[in-house]
Amino acid sequence: MNKKNQKKKPKEEQEEEEQQKKKNKKKRRRQRRKRKRRRTRTRRRKKKKKGKKEEEEEEEQEQEEERRRRKKITRRTRT
């Protein structure tokens, strides 16, 4: 609607609308923050998990290498 066509509302209604707009704005802002925080948290957790998995894999590889070395040593001593 054009501003010319709009009827003037009483001050009380206008003030209520303004307050409602402010409330909605605050709500939206709060929700946006929540979403952003939730997103960053999950990303951090995923990165941590990924890091832990990589560490575990490295440890497993090292343990396997040690086992292989031991096997080689035992084979040498037996012969």
NORUR-V575496 format. One record per pair of residues at least 12 apart in sequence whose C-alpha atoms are under 8 Angstrom apart, sorted by the first residue. I is the first residue (numbers start at 0). GAP is how many residues later the second one is. If there is no record, write none. Layout:
((I | GAP) (I | GAP))
This chain:
none
